[in-house]
Amino acid sequence: MQTKIILTGIEGNLKGQRFEFDSRTTCIIGRSSDCTPKIPDDEYHRTISRYHCFLDINPPNIRVRDFGSLNGTFVNGKKIGQRERHQTPEEAAKQTFPEYDLRDGDEIKLSNTAFKVSVELHSEIEANQPIPVAISSPEVGLKLSENSSNLISIQGYTTLKKLGEGGMGEVYLAQNNKTGEQVALKVTHSQIAPTQRLINLFLREVENTRALNHPNVVKLLEDGYSNETFFFTLEYCNAGSVYDLMNKRRGKLPLDEAIPIILQVLDGLEYAHNADIPYVRLKNGAFGWGKGLVHRDLKPANIFLSNINGKLVAKVGDYGLAKAFDLAGLSGLSMTDKSMGGTVPFMCRQQLLDFKYAKPDVDIWAAAAAFYNMITGTYPRNFTGEKEAYVVILTEPAVPIRRRDPSIPKPLAELLDFALTDNPEIPFKTAAEFKKALENSL
């Protein structure tokens, strides 16, 4: 069964209108032209803010957060957020108001406009596309017990050492016992007991990731699921991540080191945005072949490096895995639960306003933001804590890069400042277009 979240207008000028959400997304209700649902920007609705409240949707779950509006957001008549009368919008922006979990039948009210929340189940059309099997290779199996070295054991692999851990689980260096090849082994522990539908959804996204095969994209090799635990083997990048390299270089990279990296990243993005992908939902609800994957979480920590004959080769990593874990609801977390330290500083307005329909240009913006971060050691926007992070994304432009480092060459600085524009739109629509402009600026 497929779950839908439906907002139906029950009071105000949007009465009778329906807004349906059938998969992971975020949106903002307000009078601004880029909001969904958009409230009319007229005298009757002046008591509703331009960016009034934030919805984080992952069916069947939905959360709402007020953005410090003057007249507040109410759920079933209870106020969940509102700035004090004496506060300015700027003062309210420094506050983070609590989130509220919504359920079927709840009502959200913004001044003279109200919506009813419905959670509906519908039969899901799978067409003739097969569901990926739970374990991609019958020769691979997970042993949840640990060996004498306190390392996870995988049948067919020797686990050599632990490389690290993150929000999805743990990462190990392992060796394929047949080929001798070293791989990165990821073991992810779901925080909830997944249904078969969630497992299928997750594995379908994994199959999309497996379709990517490019020198500048980390290759997914094998995957499996056992005892509520997913595991993957991926191409091992022996020089770590760009984030690791930045730490070795005291927080930032010299231009002659950062430029080859970002050019290769753009090659990887251009390929992935145009690759043939097997499990894409078509307009009739079926699944078929489609074009391209959007990463949605590009950052220095997800750009990996391999030292090949003394040359650093950059590879875009975690393509689709974190997204799949989140889309399938297996993490038990929403976007707003996650730490600002990773995703948020590299997120443009378009991705925050509509996560589900994020287009390749959000990755181009993130690539520009990652490059900015590589060569300055700072983020494009000022996340100082004086404003709530999402309000910063919605209302603050990127800081011109020469304010961070006056030594950045002017042609490059002007290009990056232009690339990091995201209001009203992102100027570069393809990675190839941005790469060409970047090369011309050097």
C-alpha positions as CSV (number, residue, x, y, z in Angstrom):
1,M,0.0,0.0,0.0
2,Q,1.1,3.6,-0.7
3,T,0.6,6.2,2.0
4,K,-0.5,9.8,1.1
5,I,-0.6,12.9,3.2
6,I,-3.3,15.2,2.1
7,L,-3.9,18.8,3.3
8,T,-7.4,20.1,2.5
9,G,-8.3,23.7,2.9
10,I,-11.3,24.0,5.3
11,E,-11.3,27.7,6.0
12,G,-10.3,30.8,4.0
13,N,-9.7,31.3,0.3
14,L,-8.1,27.9,-0.1
15,K,-11.2,26.1,1.2
16,G,-11.8,22.9,-0.8
17,Q,-8.3,22.8,-2.3
18,R,-6.2,19.6,-1.8
19,F,-2.4,19.3,-1.6
20,E,-1.2,15.7,-1.8
21,F,2.2,14.4,-0.8
22,D,3.0,10.7,-1.5
23,S,6.7,10.6,-0.7
24,R,9.5,12.3,1.3
25,T,9.4,16.1,0.9
26,T,9.5,19.4,2.7
27,C,7.5,22.5,2.0
28,I,6.6,25.9,3.5
29,I,3.2,27.5,3.9
30,G,3.1,31.2,3.5
31,R,2.4,34.2,1.2
32,S,5.7,34.1,-0.7
33,S,5.4,33.0,-4.3
34,D,7.7,30.0,-3.7
35,C,5.6,28.5,-0.9
36,T,3.5,25.4,-1.2
37,P,0.7,25.7,-0.2
38,K,0.8,29.3,-1.3
39,I,-1.5,31.7,0.6
40,P,-2.8,34.6,-1.5
41,D,-0.7,37.8,-1.0
42,D,-3.5,40.2,-0.5
43,E,-5.0,42.4,2.3
44,Y,-7.2,39.6,3.5
45,H,-4.2,37.4,4.2
46,R,-1.8,40.0,5.6
47,T,-1.9,38.4,9.0
48,I,-0.1,35.3,7.5
49,S,3.6,35.6,7.2
50,R,5.5,35.3,3.9
51,Y,7.2,32.2,5.3
52,H,4.8,31.2,8.1
53,C,5.4,27.5,8.9
54,F,7.5,24.6,7.8
55,L,6.2,21.1,7.0
56,D,8.5,18.0,7.1
57,I,6.7,15.2,5.4
58,N,7.7,11.5,5.2
59,P,4.4,9.6,4.8
60,P,2.7,8.5,7.0
61,N,4.6,11.1,9.2
62,I,4.2,14.8,9.0
63,R,5.6,17.6,11.3
64,V,4.9,21.3,11.5
65,R,7.1,24.1,12.8
66,D,6.2,27.8,13.1
67,F,8.8,30.2,11.8
68,G,8.2,32.9,14.4
69,S,5.1,34.3,12.8
70,L,3.3,37.3,14.4
71,N,-0.1,35.6,14.6
72,G,1.1,32.0,15.3
73,T,0.4,28.5,14.0
74,F,-2.3,26.5,15.7
75,V,-2.9,22.7,15.7
76,N,-6.4,21.7,16.9
77,G,-6.7,25.1,18.5
78,K,-3.4,24.8,20.4
79,K,-0.7,27.4,19.7
80,I,2.6,25.6,18.7
81,G,4.6,28.7,17.8
82,Q,4.4,32.5,17.7
83,R,6.7,35.4,18.4
84,E,5.9,37.8,21.2
85,R,4.1,41.0,20.2
86,H,7.1,43.1,21.1
87,Q,9.5,41.1,19.0
88,T,10.5,42.0,15.5
89,P,10.7,39.3,12.8
90,E,14.5,39.6,13.0
91,E,14.4,38.8,16.8
92,A,12.0,35.9,16.2
93,A,14.4,34.5,13.6
94,K,16.9,33.9,16.3
95,Q,14.6,31.4,18.0
96,T,13.9,27.8,17.0
97,F,10.3,26.9,17.7
98,P,9.4,23.3,18.6
99,E,8.1,20.9,16.0
100,Y,4.7,19.2,16.4
101,D,3.8,15.8,15.1
102,L,0.6,15.7,13.1
103,R,-1.9,12.8,12.8
104,D,-4.9,11.9,10.6
105,G,-7.7,14.4,11.3
106,D,-5.6,17.1,12.9
107,E,-6.3,20.7,11.9
108,I,-3.6,23.4,11.2
109,K,-4.7,27.0,11.4
110,L,-2.9,30.1,10.2
111,S,-4.9,33.2,11.1
112,N,-7.9,33.0,8.8
113,T,-6.8,29.9,6.8
114,A,-7.1,26.3,8.0
115,F,-6.2,22.9,6.7
116,K,-7.2,19.4,7.7
117,V,-4.6,16.7,7.7
118,S,-5.5,13.3,6.2
119,V,-3.4,10.1,6.0
120,E,-4.7,7.9,3.2
121,L,-3.7,4.4,2.0
122,H,-3.9,3.5,-1.7
123,S,-3.0,0.5,-3.7
124,E,0.5,0.9,-5.2
125,I,1.0,0.0,-8.9
126,E,4.3,-1.8,-9.3
127,A,3.8,-2.5,-13.1
128,N,6.0,-5.3,-14.5
129,Q,9.2,-4.1,-12.9
130,P,10.6,-6.7,-10.5
131,I,11.3,-5.7,-6.9
132,P,15.0,-6.0,-6.2
133,V,15.7,-9.1,-4.0
134,A,16.7,-8.6,-0.4
135,I,20.3,-9.8,-1.0
136,S,21.9,-8.9,-4.3
137,S,24.4,-11.7,-4.2
138,P,23.7,-15.1,-2.8
139,E,27.3,-15.5,-1.8
140,V,27.2,-12.6,0.6
141,G,25.6,-12.9,4.0
142,L,25.7,-10.9,7.2
143,K,26.8,-12.2,10.6
144,L,25.7,-9.8,13.2
145,S,28.1,-11.3,15.8
146,E,31.5,-9.7,16.0
147,N,34.8,-11.6,15.6
148,S,37.7,-11.7,18.1
149,S,38.9,-8.3,16.8
150,N,35.5,-6.7,17.7
151,L,34.8,-6.2,13.9
152,I,31.6,-7.1,12.1
153,S,31.9,-10.3,10.1
154,I,30.5,-10.6,6.5
155,Q,30.6,-14.0,4.8
156,G,33.0,-13.8,1.9
157,Y,34.9,-10.9,3.4
158,T,37.7,-10.3,6.0
159,T,37.0,-7.1,8.0
160,L,40.3,-5.3,8.4
161,K,39.6,-2.2,10.5
162,K,36.9,0.3,11.4
163,L,37.0,3.4,9.3
164,G,34.4,5.4,11.0
165,E,30.7,5.8,11.8
166,G,27.9,8.2,11.0
167,G,24.1,8.7,11.1
168,M,23.4,5.6,9.1
169,G,25.8,3.2,10.8
170,E,29.4,2.1,10.7
171,V,32.0,1.9,8.0
172,Y,34.8,-0.8,7.8
173,L,37.7,-1.6,5.5
174,A,37.3,-5.1,4.3
175,Q,38.8,-7.5,1.8
176,N,37.0,-9.7,-0.7
177,N,38.3,-13.2,0.1
178,K,38.0,-14.3,-3.6
179,T,39.5,-11.4,-5.4
180,G,41.7,-9.8,-2.7
181,E,40.0,-6.4,-3.5
182,Q,39.7,-4.0,-0.6
183,V,36.3,-2.5,-0.2
184,A,34.4,-0.1,2.1
185,L,31.8,-2.1,4.0
186,K,28.8,-0.1,5.4
187,V,26.6,-1.6,8.0
188,T,23.4,0.3,8.7
189,H,21.1,-0.4,11.6
190,S,17.5,0.7,11.2
191,Q,15.9,2.4,14.2
192,I,12.5,0.9,13.3
193,A,11.3,-2.5,12.2
194,P,10.7,-2.1,8.5
195,T,7.8,-3.6,6.6
196,Q,8.4,-5.5,3.4
197,R,7.2,-2.5,1.4
198,L,9.8,-0.2,3.1
199,I,12.5,-2.8,2.4
200,N,11.5,-3.0,-1.3
201,L,11.4,0.8,-1.6
202,F,14.8,1.0,0.0
203,L,16.3,-1.7,-2.2
204,R,14.8,-0.1,-5.3
205,E,16.7,3.1,-4.5
206,V,19.8,1.0,-4.0
207,E,19.4,-0.6,-7.4
208,N,19.3,3.0,-8.9
209,T,22.6,3.7,-7.2
210,R,24.1,0.5,-8.5
211,A,23.3,1.7,-12.1
212,L,25.9,4.4,-11.7
213,N,29.3,3.5,-13.2
214,H,31.7,6.4,-13.7
215,P,35.3,7.1,-12.6
216,N,34.1,10.1,-10.5
217,V,31.3,8.3,-8.7
218,V,31.9,5.7,-5.9
219,K,30.7,2.3,-7.2
220,L,28.2,0.3,-5.2
221,L,29.3,-3.4,-5.4
222,E,27.1,-5.6,-3.3
223,D,24.3,-5.1,-0.8
224,G,22.1,-7.2,1.5
225,Y,19.5,-7.1,4.3
226,S,19.4,-9.4,7.3
227,N,17.9,-9.1,10.8
228,E,16.8,-5.5,10.2
229,T,20.3,-4.6,9.2
230,F,21.4,-3.4,5.7
231,F,24.9,-3.7,4.5
232,F,26.8,-2.6,1.4
233,T,30.2,-3.0,-0.1
234,L,31.5,-0.1,-2.1
235,E,34.6,0.9,-4.0
236,Y,37.2,1.8,-1.4
237,C,38.8,5.2,-1.7
238,N,42.2,5.0,-0.1
239,A,42.8,8.7,0.4
240,G,39.7,9.4,2.5
241,S,37.4,12.3,1.9
242,V,37.8,15.9,0.9
243,Y,36.7,16.8,4.5
244,D,39.6,14.6,5.8
245,L,42.0,16.4,3.5
246,M,40.8,19.8,4.6
247,N,41.5,18.8,8.2
248,K,45.1,17.8,7.2
249,R,45.5,21.1,5.5
250,R,44.4,23.1,8.6
251,G,40.8,23.6,7.4
252,K,41.0,24.6,3.8
253,L,42.7,23.6,0.5
254,P,45.0,25.6,-1.8
255,L,43.4,26.5,-5.1
256,D,45.7,24.3,-7.1
257,E,44.5,21.3,-5.1
258,A,40.8,22.2,-4.9
259,I,40.3,23.0,-8.5
260,P,41.1,19.6,-10.0
261,I,38.8,18.0,-7.3
262,I,35.8,20.2,-8.0
263,L,36.2,19.7,-11.8
264,Q,36.1,15.9,-11.3
265,V,33.1,16.2,-9.0
266,L,31.3,18.1,-11.7
267,D,32.1,15.3,-14.2
268,G,30.6,12.8,-11.8
269,L,27.5,14.9,-11.3
270,E,27.0,15.5,-15.0
271,Y,27.1,11.7,-15.6
272,A,24.8,10.9,-12.7
273,H,22.2,13.5,-13.7
274,N,22.0,11.9,-17.2
275,A,22.5,8.2,-16.4
276,D,19.8,5.6,-17.3
277,I,18.1,4.6,-14.1
278,P,16.0,1.5,-13.8
279,Y,13.4,2.2,-11.0
280,V,11.8,5.5,-11.7
281,R,8.1,6.2,-11.0
282,L,6.3,7.0,-14.2
283,K,3.3,9.3,-14.5
284,N,0.9,6.3,-14.5
285,G,2.3,5.2,-11.1
286,A,4.3,2.3,-12.6
287,F,8.1,2.0,-12.5
288,G,10.3,2.1,-15.6
289,W,13.6,3.4,-16.9
290,G,14.3,7.1,-16.4
291,K,17.1,9.6,-16.6
292,G,19.3,10.7,-13.8
293,L,19.7,10.8,-10.1
294,V,20.0,13.9,-7.9
295,H,22.3,13.5,-5.0
296,R,20.7,16.1,-2.6
297,D,23.5,15.8,0.0
298,L,26.8,16.8,-1.7
299,K,29.4,18.1,0.7
300,P,33.2,17.7,1.3
301,A,32.5,14.7,3.5
302,N,30.7,12.9,0.6
303,I,33.5,13.6,-1.9
304,F,36.0,10.8,-1.7
305,L,39.6,10.5,-3.0
306,S,41.6,7.7,-4.4
307,N,45.4,7.9,-4.8
308,I,46.0,6.3,-8.2
309,N,49.6,6.2,-9.3
310,G,50.3,9.4,-7.3
311,K,47.3,11.3,-8.7
312,L,44.2,12.1,-6.6
313,V,40.9,11.0,-8.2
314,A,37.8,12.5,-6.8
315,K,34.6,10.4,-6.5
316,V,31.1,11.5,-5.4
317,G,30.0,9.1,-2.7
318,D,26.9,8.1,-0.8
319,Y,24.9,8.5,-4.0
320,G,21.4,7.5,-3.1
321,L,22.2,5.5,0.1
322,A,21.4,8.1,2.7
323,K,18.5,9.3,0.5
324,A,17.1,5.8,0.2
325,F,17.4,5.2,4.0
326,D,15.5,8.4,4.6
327,L,12.9,8.1,1.8
328,A,11.9,4.6,3.0
329,G,11.4,5.9,6.5
330,L,14.0,3.4,7.9
331,S,16.0,6.0,9.8
332,G,13.1,7.0,12.0
333,L,14.3,10.5,11.5
334,S,13.1,13.5,9.5
335,M,15.2,16.1,7.8
336,T,14.7,18.4,10.7
337,D,16.1,15.9,13.2
338,K,19.4,15.9,11.5
339,S,22.5,17.8,12.6
340,M,23.0,21.2,10.9
341,G,26.7,20.3,10.7
342,G,26.3,18.3,7.5
343,T,23.5,18.9,5.1
344,V,22.2,22.4,5.9
345,P,25.2,24.6,5.1
346,F,25.3,23.1,1.6
347,M,21.6,23.4,1.0
348,C,20.0,26.0,-1.3
349,R,16.5,27.5,-0.9
350,Q,15.0,25.3,-3.7
351,Q,15.9,22.1,-1.8
352,L,14.4,23.4,1.4
353,L,11.2,24.6,-0.3
354,D,10.6,21.4,-2.1
355,F,12.8,18.4,-1.3
356,K,10.9,15.9,-3.4
357,Y,11.2,17.7,-6.7
358,A,14.8,18.8,-6.2
359,K,16.4,19.1,-9.7
360,P,20.0,18.7,-10.7
361,D,20.6,22.4,-10.2
362,V,20.5,21.9,-6.4
363,D,23.6,19.6,-6.8
364,I,25.3,22.3,-8.8
365,W,24.6,24.9,-6.1
366,A,25.9,22.4,-3.5
367,A,29.1,21.8,-5.6
368,A,29.7,25.5,-5.7
369,A,29.1,25.7,-1.9
370,A,31.5,22.7,-1.4
371,F,34.2,24.5,-3.5
372,Y,33.6,27.7,-1.5
373,N,34.1,25.7,1.7
374,M,37.2,23.9,0.4
375,I,39.1,27.1,-0.5
376,T,37.9,29.3,2.4
377,G,37.2,26.9,5.3
378,T,33.8,28.6,5.8
379,Y,30.3,28.1,4.6
380,P,28.7,30.4,1.9
381,R,26.0,31.6,4.4
382,N,26.6,32.8,7.9
383,F,25.2,30.2,10.3
384,T,26.1,32.1,13.5
385,G,23.2,31.0,15.7
386,E,21.7,34.4,15.6
387,K,19.0,33.2,13.2
388,E,17.4,29.8,12.9
389,A,19.2,27.8,10.2
390,Y,16.3,27.4,7.8
391,V,15.4,31.1,8.1
392,V,19.0,31.8,7.1
393,I,18.6,29.7,4.0
394,L,15.3,31.3,3.0
395,T,16.3,34.9,3.6
396,E,20.1,35.4,3.5
397,P,22.2,35.4,0.4
398,A,25.7,33.8,0.2
399,V,28.5,36.0,1.5
400,P,30.7,37.2,-1.4
401,I,33.7,35.0,-1.3
402,R,36.3,37.8,-1.3
403,R,34.9,38.9,2.1
404,R,36.1,35.6,3.4
405,D,39.4,35.6,1.5
406,P,40.5,38.7,-0.5
407,S,43.2,36.7,-2.2
408,I,40.7,34.7,-4.2
409,P,41.2,35.7,-7.9
410,K,38.5,38.2,-8.9
411,P,37.2,36.3,-12.0
412,L,36.8,33.1,-9.9
413,A,35.2,35.0,-7.1
414,E,32.7,36.6,-9.4
415,L,31.8,33.3,-10.9
416,L,31.3,31.6,-7.5
417,D,29.2,34.5,-6.2
418,F,27.0,34.1,-9.3
419,A,26.8,30.3,-9.0
420,L,25.7,30.6,-5.4
421,T,22.7,32.8,-6.3
422,D,19.5,30.9,-5.4
423,N,16.8,33.6,-5.3
424,P,14.7,33.5,-7.4
425,E,16.5,30.6,-9.1
426,I,19.9,28.9,-9.5
427,P,21.7,30.2,-12.6
428,F,23.6,27.0,-13.6
429,K,21.2,24.2,-14.6
430,T,23.8,21.5,-15.5
431,A,27.2,20.5,-14.1
432,A,28.8,20.7,-17.6
433,E,27.7,24.3,-17.9
434,F,29.1,25.2,-14.5
435,K,32.4,23.3,-15.2
436,K,32.9,25.2,-18.5
437,A,32.3,28.5,-16.8
438,L,34.7,27.5,-14.0
439,E,37.4,26.6,-16.4
440,N,37.0,29.9,-18.3
441,S,37.4,31.8,-15.0
442,L,40.8,30.3,-14.2
